[in-house]
Amino acid sequence: MVIDMSYKITEDLLKYLDGSLEENYALIETLSKIPSPSHFEDEIAAYCKKWLEDQGAEGVYIDGAKNVVYPMNCDGCDEITVFMAHTDTVFPADTPLIFRRDEERFYAPGVGDDITCLTAMLFAVKYIIKNGIRPKRGVLFVANSCEEGLGNLKGSMQIMKDFSGRIKEFYTFDGMYTGAGTRCVGSHRYKVECITEGGHSFGKFGNPNAIERLAKLICDLYSIEVPKKENCKTTYNVGTIEGGTSVNTIAQNANMLYEYRSDDAECLDIMKKAFEDKVAAANAEGGAEFKVSVVGIRPCGIEVDRELHNAMLKKVIDICEKHSGLPCKPRSGSTDCNSAMSQGVPAICVGVYTGGGAHTREEYVNIKSIAVGMKIAAELILDYFE
């Protein structure tokens, strides 16, 4: 076999990865059956910590944000590279976590996002431990919490805080290997509550209805024209709406969750003003009170070392395309990279599988892609080791 030595892959590593496939499959199934909503990752964090310790990892700990952290050569080091994959899913704790497989696919809520990515990283770490390989500088492996939704990047933000000023490169394993995340999509998320007097639907007919008034505000928000800026994308969405008491009651209360996103900070500011203006106008009409509370802020990226960032991207694309045989295109995304890029640290989101149905109960991973993803993760990580 001819081995491409452009980064850090060997015959021994390939043999290990091929021989670990069934064990990897079993770990994917096990982790997919552990409930792990954002902020409630205790069980999966404990499992990952013990799994690492069973492989021989020393110094693994769970921090206050429920991250599983395995530092290697980080004491006194100001040149740390982070590799992480998140443990939380978008699914509430009572979601039936049914894992099934056929000849081509694994199916389970969260099986791709982000369990398959997490296991790819873990098996690279196992190889490093078993072979006593040391990092060139500091390396921090993290199975992190709270990447999804209203987790608000709590886990990766905690890592950036705890290792402030010491992290120089940042990778997160998340998504498919046909794309590499390079631009950060920031978002502002709100709960908007409408309160009115309400009343009996017949006796108080004509009183303002909180549902109707909230619906009117939604229509006004959907009339906003998103800012047009070259190579940028901006969006908005109402994700949930609820309220009212009964069919014969003029609703006193209704609320919604609303967000806008952009991969450009200036566009986010434009959307913020447009949102605030629409809410102010709704309040000015009278008869209803609109209360706004922030439920999540995800920052965009700021300027980073462009030369280093480009080199990291080239490395990721080269490795992904070499093992998958498919194009790997730069893309925007809202991931743990936002935590790093918002603080000026170059970051890339690396995909390690193919599949579909992310964020649905029908989510699946193509089984053949798992072996490819394991090679991608291992080669990228081992490039930072002696």
BAVEXFI-404567 format. One record per residue (C-alpha): residue in one letter; y negated, z, x. Coordinates in nm, 2 decimals, decimal comma. Example, Ala and Ser with C-alpha at 12.3 -4.5 7.8 and 13.67 -1.06 7.14 Angstrom:
% BAVEXFI-404567
+------+--------+--------+--------+
| rest |     c2 |     c3 |     c1 |
+------+--------+--------+--------+
|    A |   0,45 |   0,78 |   1,23 |
|    S |   0,11 |   0,71 |   1,37 |
+------+--------+--------+--------+
//
This chain:
% BAVEXFI-404567
+------+--------+--------+--------+
| rest |     c2 |     c3 |     c1 |
+------+--------+--------+--------+
|    M |   0,00 |   0,00 |   0,00 |
|    V |  -0,35 |  -0,09 |   0,13 |
|    I |  -0,58 |   0,21 |   0,08 |
|    D |  -0,96 |   0,15 |   0,04 |
|    M |  -1,11 |   0,42 |   0,26 |
|    S |  -1,47 |   0,35 |   0,16 |
|    Y |  -1,49 |   0,72 |   0,04 |
|    K |  -1,22 |   0,98 |   0,05 |
|    I |  -0,88 |   0,88 |  -0,08 |
|    T |  -0,55 |   0,89 |   0,10 |
|    E |  -0,19 |   0,80 |   0,03 |
|    D |  -0,11 |   1,17 |   0,00 |
|    L |  -0,38 |   1,22 |  -0,26 |
|    L |  -0,26 |   0,93 |  -0,46 |
|    K |   0,10 |   1,06 |  -0,45 |
|    Y |  -0,02 |   1,40 |  -0,57 |
|    L |  -0,22 |   1,25 |  -0,86 |
|    D |   0,06 |   1,03 |  -0,98 |
|    G |   0,30 |   1,32 |  -0,95 |
|    S |   0,07 |   1,55 |  -1,15 |
|    L |   0,03 |   1,33 |  -1,46 |
|    E |   0,27 |   1,51 |  -1,69 |
|    E |   0,13 |   1,85 |  -1,59 |
|    N |  -0,22 |   1,71 |  -1,66 |
|    Y |  -0,10 |   1,59 |  -2,00 |
|    A |   0,03 |   1,94 |  -2,08 |
|    L |  -0,30 |   2,10 |  -1,98 |
|    I |  -0,49 |   1,86 |  -2,20 |
|    E |  -0,27 |   1,96 |  -2,49 |
|    T |  -0,31 |   2,33 |  -2,42 |
|    L |  -0,68 |   2,32 |  -2,38 |
|    S |  -0,73 |   2,10 |  -2,69 |
|    K |  -0,57 |   2,37 |  -2,90 |
|    I |  -0,81 |   2,65 |  -2,79 |
|    P |  -1,11 |   2,69 |  -3,03 |
|    S |  -1,43 |   2,66 |  -2,82 |
|    P |  -1,75 |   2,61 |  -3,03 |
|    S |  -2,07 |   2,64 |  -2,83 |
|    H |  -2,15 |   3,00 |  -2,75 |
|    F |  -1,79 |   3,10 |  -2,83 |
|    E |  -1,60 |   2,97 |  -2,52 |
|    D |  -1,45 |   3,31 |  -2,42 |
|    E |  -1,09 |   3,21 |  -2,47 |
|    I |  -1,10 |   2,88 |  -2,29 |
|    A |  -1,31 |   3,03 |  -2,01 |
|    A |  -1,05 |   3,30 |  -1,96 |
|    Y |  -0,78 |   3,04 |  -1,95 |
|    C |  -0,95 |   2,82 |  -1,70 |
|    K |  -1,03 |   3,12 |  -1,47 |
|    K |  -0,67 |   3,23 |  -1,47 |
|    W |  -0,55 |   2,87 |  -1,42 |
|    L |  -0,76 |   2,83 |  -1,11 |
|    E |  -0,65 |   3,17 |  -0,98 |
|    D |  -0,29 |   3,07 |  -1,03 |
|    Q |  -0,35 |   2,77 |  -0,81 |
|    G |  -0,48 |   3,01 |  -0,54 |
|    A |  -0,86 |   2,99 |  -0,60 |
|    E |  -1,04 |   3,30 |  -0,47 |
|    G |  -1,38 |   3,42 |  -0,59 |
|    V |  -1,37 |   3,26 |  -0,93 |
|    Y |  -1,59 |   3,44 |  -1,19 |
|    I |  -1,72 |   3,41 |  -1,54 |
|    D |  -2,10 |   3,45 |  -1,56 |
|    G |  -2,32 |   3,58 |  -1,84 |
|    A |  -2,34 |   3,23 |  -1,99 |
|    K |  -1,96 |   3,20 |  -2,01 |
|    N |  -1,94 |   2,95 |  -1,73 |
|    V |  -1,63 |   2,96 |  -1,51 |
|    V |  -1,77 |   2,93 |  -1,16 |
|    Y |  -1,57 |   2,86 |  -0,84 |
|    P |  -1,80 |   2,85 |  -0,54 |
|    M |  -1,67 |   2,71 |  -0,21 |
|    N |  -1,87 |   2,76 |   0,11 |
|    C |  -2,18 |   2,85 |  -0,09 |
|    D |  -2,28 |   3,18 |   0,07 |
|    G |  -2,60 |   3,13 |   0,27 |
|    C |  -2,59 |   2,75 |   0,20 |
|    D |  -2,89 |   2,57 |   0,07 |
|    E |  -2,72 |   2,23 |   0,04 |
|    I |  -2,49 |   2,27 |  -0,26 |
|    T |  -2,33 |   2,00 |  -0,46 |
|    V |  -2,23 |   2,08 |  -0,82 |
|    F |  -1,93 |   1,94 |  -1,01 |
|    M |  -1,89 |   2,05 |  -1,37 |
|    A |  -1,72 |   1,97 |  -1,70 |
|    H |  -1,80 |   2,15 |  -2,02 |
|    T |  -1,56 |   2,36 |  -2,22 |
|    D |  -1,74 |   2,36 |  -2,56 |
|    T |  -1,69 |   2,12 |  -2,85 |
|    V |  -1,89 |   2,03 |  -3,15 |
|    F |  -1,63 |   2,18 |  -3,39 |
|    P |  -1,66 |   2,51 |  -3,56 |
|    A |  -1,41 |   2,78 |  -3,50 |
|    D |  -1,21 |   2,72 |  -3,82 |
|    T |  -1,15 |   2,35 |  -3,74 |
|    P |  -0,78 |   2,27 |  -3,74 |
|    L |  -0,71 |   2,18 |  -3,38 |
|    I |  -0,41 |   1,95 |  -3,43 |
|    F |  -0,29 |   1,77 |  -3,12 |
|    R |  -0,08 |   1,46 |  -3,16 |
|    R |   0,02 |   1,17 |  -2,95 |
|    D |   0,18 |   0,82 |  -2,99 |
|    E |   0,27 |   0,57 |  -2,72 |
|    E |  -0,09 |   0,48 |  -2,64 |
|    R |  -0,31 |   0,77 |  -2,73 |
|    F |  -0,37 |   1,15 |  -2,74 |
|    Y |  -0,55 |   1,26 |  -3,06 |
|    A |  -0,74 |   1,59 |  -3,11 |
|    P |  -1,09 |   1,72 |  -3,18 |
|    G |  -1,26 |   1,74 |  -2,84 |
|    V |  -0,97 |   1,58 |  -2,65 |
|    G |  -1,20 |   1,34 |  -2,47 |
|    D |  -1,53 |   1,52 |  -2,50 |
|    D |  -1,47 |   1,71 |  -2,28 |
|    I |  -1,11 |   1,83 |  -2,23 |
|    T |  -0,98 |   1,52 |  -2,04 |
|    C |  -1,28 |   1,53 |  -1,81 |
|    L |  -1,23 |   1,90 |  -1,75 |
|    T |  -0,86 |   1,86 |  -1,66 |
|    A |  -0,95 |   1,57 |  -1,42 |
|    M |  -1,18 |   1,80 |  -1,23 |
|    L |  -0,93 |   2,09 |  -1,23 |
|    F |  -0,65 |   1,88 |  -1,08 |
|    A |  -0,88 |   1,76 |  -0,80 |
|    V |  -0,96 |   2,13 |  -0,73 |
|    K |  -0,59 |   2,21 |  -0,73 |
|    Y |  -0,53 |   1,95 |  -0,46 |
|    I |  -0,81 |   2,09 |  -0,25 |
|    I |  -0,68 |   2,45 |  -0,28 |
|    K |  -0,32 |   2,36 |  -0,21 |
|    N |  -0,42 |   2,16 |   0,10 |
|    G |  -0,67 |   2,41 |   0,24 |
|    I |  -0,95 |   2,14 |   0,25 |
|    R |  -1,30 |   2,27 |   0,32 |
|    P |  -1,62 |   2,12 |   0,20 |
|    K |  -1,88 |   1,97 |   0,43 |
|    R |  -2,14 |   2,19 |   0,28 |
|    G |  -2,15 |   2,41 |  -0,03 |
|    V |  -1,96 |   2,29 |  -0,34 |
|    L |  -1,98 |   2,46 |  -0,68 |
|    F |  -1,71 |   2,38 |  -0,94 |
|    V |  -1,81 |   2,49 |  -1,29 |
|    A |  -1,63 |   2,47 |  -1,63 |
|    N |  -1,95 |   2,52 |  -1,82 |
|    S |  -2,04 |   2,64 |  -2,16 |
|    C |  -2,29 |   2,52 |  -2,43 |
|    E |  -2,33 |   2,15 |  -2,35 |
|    E |  -2,30 |   2,04 |  -2,71 |
|    G |  -2,56 |   2,04 |  -2,99 |
|    L |  -2,73 |   2,37 |  -3,03 |
|    G |  -2,56 |   2,51 |  -2,72 |
|    N |  -2,89 |   2,38 |  -2,57 |
|    L |  -2,74 |   2,34 |  -2,22 |
|    K |  -2,72 |   2,71 |  -2,18 |
|    G |  -2,44 |   2,70 |  -1,93 |
|    S |  -2,58 |   2,44 |  -1,69 |
|    M |  -2,93 |   2,59 |  -1,72 |
|    Q |  -2,78 |   2,92 |  -1,61 |
|    I |  -2,62 |   2,75 |  -1,30 |
|    M |  -2,96 |   2,59 |  -1,22 |
|    K |  -3,12 |   2,94 |  -1,25 |
|    D |  -2,86 |   3,13 |  -1,05 |
|    F |  -2,86 |   2,87 |  -0,76 |
|    S |  -3,23 |   2,78 |  -0,79 |
|    G |  -3,36 |   2,58 |  -0,50 |
|    R |  -3,01 |   2,55 |  -0,34 |
|    I |  -2,86 |   2,26 |  -0,55 |
|    K |  -2,92 |   1,92 |  -0,39 |
|    E |  -2,68 |   1,70 |  -0,58 |
|    F |  -2,53 |   1,74 |  -0,93 |
|    Y |  -2,24 |   1,57 |  -1,11 |
|    T |  -2,10 |   1,63 |  -1,45 |
|    F |  -1,78 |   1,48 |  -1,58 |
|    D |  -1,84 |   1,37 |  -1,93 |
|    G |  -1,77 |   1,04 |  -2,12 |
|    M |  -1,60 |   0,72 |  -2,04 |
|    Y |  -1,58 |   0,54 |  -1,70 |
|    T |  -1,74 |   0,23 |  -1,83 |
|    G |  -2,08 |   0,40 |  -1,79 |
|    A |  -2,26 |   0,63 |  -1,56 |
|    G |  -2,54 |   0,85 |  -1,69 |
|    T |  -2,85 |   0,82 |  -1,49 |
|    R |  -3,14 |   0,88 |  -1,73 |
|    C |  -3,18 |   1,20 |  -1,93 |
|    V |  -3,24 |   1,18 |  -2,31 |
|    G |  -3,46 |   1,48 |  -2,40 |
|    S |  -3,47 |   1,61 |  -2,76 |
|    H |  -3,66 |   1,85 |  -2,98 |
|    R |  -3,47 |   2,00 |  -3,27 |
|    Y |  -3,61 |   2,19 |  -3,56 |
|    K |  -3,52 |   2,37 |  -3,88 |
|    V |  -3,77 |   2,29 |  -4,15 |
|    E |  -3,78 |   2,51 |  -4,45 |
|    C |  -3,96 |   2,44 |  -4,78 |
|    I |  -4,05 |   2,73 |  -5,01 |
|    T |  -4,18 |   2,70 |  -5,37 |
|    E |  -4,22 |   2,92 |  -5,68 |
|    G |  -3,93 |   2,75 |  -5,85 |
|    G |  -3,82 |   2,85 |  -6,20 |
|    H |  -3,62 |   2,75 |  -6,50 |
|    S |  -3,56 |   2,37 |  -6,51 |
|    F |  -3,68 |   2,35 |  -6,88 |
|    G |  -3,92 |   2,64 |  -6,92 |
|    K |  -4,10 |   2,59 |  -6,59 |
|    F |  -4,08 |   2,21 |  -6,58 |
|    G |  -4,36 |   2,07 |  -6,36 |
|    N |  -4,34 |   2,35 |  -6,10 |
|    P |  -4,29 |   2,21 |  -5,74 |
|    N |  -3,93 |   2,17 |  -5,65 |
|    A |  -3,84 |   2,26 |  -5,29 |
|    I |  -3,58 |   1,99 |  -5,27 |
|    E |  -3,81 |   1,72 |  -5,40 |
|    R |  -4,09 |   1,83 |  -5,16 |
|    L |  -3,86 |   1,84 |  -4,87 |
|    A |  -3,72 |   1,50 |  -4,96 |
|    K |  -4,07 |   1,36 |  -4,97 |
|    L |  -4,14 |   1,50 |  -4,62 |
|    I |  -3,81 |   1,34 |  -4,50 |
|    C |  -3,94 |   1,00 |  -4,63 |
|    D |  -4,26 |   1,05 |  -4,45 |
|    L |  -4,08 |   1,14 |  -4,13 |
|    Y |  -3,87 |   0,82 |  -4,16 |
|    S |  -4,19 |   0,62 |  -4,19 |
|    I |  -4,29 |   0,71 |  -3,83 |
|    E |  -4,28 |   0,41 |  -3,60 |
|    V |  -4,11 |   0,52 |  -3,27 |
|    P |  -4,31 |   0,45 |  -2,96 |
|    K |  -4,24 |   0,12 |  -2,79 |
|    K |  -4,21 |   0,15 |  -2,41 |
|    E |  -4,03 |  -0,09 |  -2,18 |
|    N |  -3,68 |   0,03 |  -2,08 |
|    C |  -3,71 |   0,34 |  -2,30 |
|    K |  -3,54 |   0,44 |  -2,62 |
|    T |  -3,67 |   0,68 |  -2,88 |
|    T |  -3,49 |   0,79 |  -3,20 |
|    Y |  -3,51 |   1,05 |  -3,48 |
|    N |  -3,26 |   1,19 |  -3,74 |
|    V |  -3,22 |   1,44 |  -4,02 |
|    G |  -2,88 |   1,58 |  -3,96 |
|    T |  -2,83 |   1,83 |  -4,25 |
|    I |  -3,01 |   1,92 |  -4,57 |
|    E |  -2,93 |   2,21 |  -4,81 |
|    G |  -3,09 |   2,42 |  -5,08 |
|    G |  -3,13 |   2,50 |  -5,45 |
|    T |  -2,94 |   2,74 |  -5,68 |
|    S |  -2,80 |   2,55 |  -5,97 |
|    V |  -2,84 |   2,24 |  -6,18 |
|    N |  -3,08 |   2,41 |  -6,42 |
|    T |  -3,30 |   2,57 |  -6,16 |
|    I |  -3,61 |   2,43 |  -6,00 |
|    A |  -3,53 |   2,49 |  -5,64 |
|    Q |  -3,73 |   2,76 |  -5,46 |
|    N |  -3,59 |   2,69 |  -5,12 |
|    A |  -3,45 |   2,39 |  -4,92 |
|    N |  -3,41 |   2,33 |  -4,55 |
|    M |  -3,31 |   2,06 |  -4,31 |
|    L |  -3,23 |   2,01 |  -3,94 |
|    Y |  -3,44 |   1,74 |  -3,78 |
|    E |  -3,45 |   1,60 |  -3,43 |
|    Y |  -3,62 |   1,33 |  -3,22 |
|    R |  -3,50 |   1,21 |  -2,89 |
|    S |  -3,62 |   0,99 |  -2,60 |
|    D |  -3,54 |   0,92 |  -2,24 |
|    D |  -3,91 |   0,93 |  -2,17 |
|    A |  -4,12 |   1,24 |  -2,17 |
|    E |  -4,44 |   1,06 |  -2,28 |
|    C |  -4,25 |   0,92 |  -2,59 |
|    L |  -4,12 |   1,27 |  -2,67 |
|    D |  -4,48 |   1,40 |  -2,67 |
|    I |  -4,58 |   1,12 |  -2,91 |
|    M |  -4,30 |   1,21 |  -3,15 |
|    K |  -4,39 |   1,57 |  -3,13 |
|    K |  -4,75 |   1,50 |  -3,25 |
|    A |  -4,63 |   1,27 |  -3,52 |
|    F |  -4,39 |   1,53 |  -3,65 |
|    E |  -4,65 |   1,81 |  -3,65 |
|    D |  -4,90 |   1,58 |  -3,83 |
|    K |  -4,65 |   1,50 |  -4,11 |
|    V |  -4,57 |   1,87 |  -4,16 |
|    A |  -4,93 |   1,97 |  -4,16 |
|    A |  -5,00 |   1,70 |  -4,42 |
|    A |  -4,71 |   1,83 |  -4,64 |
|    N |  -4,85 |   2,18 |  -4,62 |
|    A |  -5,20 |   2,06 |  -4,71 |
|    E |  -5,08 |   1,91 |  -5,04 |
|    G |  -5,03 |   2,27 |  -5,17 |
|    G |  -4,76 |   2,41 |  -5,40 |
|    A |  -4,51 |   2,44 |  -5,13 |
|    E |  -4,49 |   2,61 |  -4,79 |
|    F |  -4,32 |   2,44 |  -4,49 |
|    K |  -4,20 |   2,66 |  -4,22 |
|    V |  -4,08 |   2,51 |  -3,89 |
|    S |  -3,86 |   2,69 |  -3,63 |
|    V |  -3,74 |   2,54 |  -3,30 |
|    V |  -3,36 |   2,54 |  -3,27 |
|    G |  -3,32 |   2,34 |  -2,95 |
|    I |  -3,51 |   2,18 |  -2,67 |
|    R |  -3,35 |   1,95 |  -2,42 |
|    P |  -3,58 |   1,84 |  -2,14 |
|    C |  -3,61 |   1,49 |  -2,00 |
|    G |  -3,58 |   1,43 |  -1,63 |
|    I |  -3,87 |   1,44 |  -1,39 |
|    E |  -3,91 |   1,25 |  -1,06 |
|    V |  -3,62 |   1,31 |  -0,82 |
|    D |  -3,53 |   1,18 |  -0,47 |
|    R |  -3,49 |   0,82 |  -0,57 |
|    E |  -3,30 |   0,71 |  -0,26 |
|    L |  -3,05 |   0,99 |  -0,29 |
|    H |  -3,01 |   0,93 |  -0,67 |
|    N |  -2,95 |   0,56 |  -0,61 |
|    A |  -2,69 |   0,64 |  -0,34 |
|    M |  -2,51 |   0,88 |  -0,58 |
|    L |  -2,51 |   0,62 |  -0,85 |
|    K |  -2,38 |   0,35 |  -0,62 |
|    K |  -2,10 |   0,58 |  -0,51 |
|    V |  -2,00 |   0,66 |  -0,87 |
|    I |  -2,01 |   0,29 |  -0,98 |
|    D |  -1,81 |   0,18 |  -0,68 |
|    I |  -1,54 |   0,44 |  -0,74 |
|    C |  -1,52 |   0,38 |  -1,11 |
|    E |  -1,50 |   0,01 |  -1,08 |
|    K |  -1,24 |   0,02 |  -0,80 |
|    H |  -1,00 |   0,23 |  -1,00 |
|    S |  -1,06 |   0,10 |  -1,35 |
|    G |  -1,12 |  -0,27 |  -1,28 |
|    L |  -1,39 |  -0,26 |  -1,54 |
|    P |  -1,77 |  -0,28 |  -1,51 |
|    C |  -1,95 |   0,06 |  -1,50 |
|    K |  -2,31 |   0,03 |  -1,62 |
|    P |  -2,59 |   0,28 |  -1,58 |
|    R |  -2,69 |   0,44 |  -1,92 |
|    S |  -2,91 |   0,71 |  -2,07 |
|    G |  -2,76 |   1,02 |  -2,22 |
|    S |  -2,81 |   1,38 |  -2,33 |
|    T |  -2,58 |   1,58 |  -2,10 |
|    D |  -2,58 |   1,86 |  -1,86 |
|    C |  -2,76 |   1,63 |  -1,62 |
|    N |  -3,07 |   1,71 |  -1,81 |
|    S |  -3,07 |   2,06 |  -1,67 |
|    A |  -3,07 |   1,93 |  -1,31 |
|    M |  -3,30 |   1,63 |  -1,35 |
|    S |  -3,56 |   1,83 |  -1,54 |
|    Q |  -3,59 |   2,04 |  -1,22 |
|    G |  -3,60 |   1,75 |  -0,98 |
|    V |  -3,24 |   1,75 |  -0,87 |
|    P |  -3,06 |   1,41 |  -0,87 |
|    A |  -2,78 |   1,41 |  -1,12 |
|    I |  -2,52 |   1,16 |  -1,24 |
|    C |  -2,29 |   1,19 |  -1,55 |
|    V |  -1,95 |   1,05 |  -1,45 |
|    G |  -1,69 |   0,92 |  -1,71 |
|    V |  -1,32 |   0,96 |  -1,65 |
|    Y |  -1,14 |   0,81 |  -1,95 |
|    T |  -1,15 |   0,55 |  -2,23 |
|    G |  -1,11 |   0,63 |  -2,59 |
|    G |  -1,30 |   0,67 |  -2,91 |
|    G |  -1,40 |   0,88 |  -3,21 |
|    A |  -1,60 |   1,13 |  -3,01 |
|    H |  -1,74 |   1,42 |  -3,22 |
|    T |  -1,49 |   1,35 |  -3,50 |
|    R |  -1,16 |   1,50 |  -3,59 |
|    E |  -1,00 |   1,16 |  -3,52 |
|    E |  -1,11 |   1,16 |  -3,15 |
|    Y |  -0,87 |   1,00 |  -2,91 |
|    V |  -0,81 |   0,92 |  -2,55 |
|    N |  -0,61 |   0,62 |  -2,42 |
|    I |  -0,32 |   0,78 |  -2,22 |
|    K |  -0,33 |   0,51 |  -1,95 |
|    S |  -0,69 |   0,59 |  -1,88 |
|    I |  -0,61 |   0,94 |  -1,78 |
|    A |  -0,45 |   0,84 |  -1,45 |
|    V |  -0,75 |   0,62 |  -1,37 |
|    G |  -0,99 |   0,91 |  -1,44 |
|    M |  -0,80 |   1,15 |  -1,22 |
|    K |  -0,84 |   0,91 |  -0,93 |
|    I |  -1,21 |   0,87 |  -1,00 |
|    A |  -1,28 |   1,24 |  -1,02 |
|    A |  -1,07 |   1,32 |  -0,71 |
|    E |  -1,22 |   1,05 |  -0,49 |
|    L |  -1,57 |   1,14 |  -0,58 |
|    I |  -1,51 |   1,51 |  -0,52 |
|    L |  -1,31 |   1,46 |  -0,20 |
|    D |  -1,60 |   1,26 |  -0,05 |
|    Y |  -1,78 |   1,60 |  -0,02 |
|    F |  -1,49 |   1,75 |   0,18 |
|    E |  -1,38 |   1,73 |   0,54 |
+------+--------+--------+--------+
//
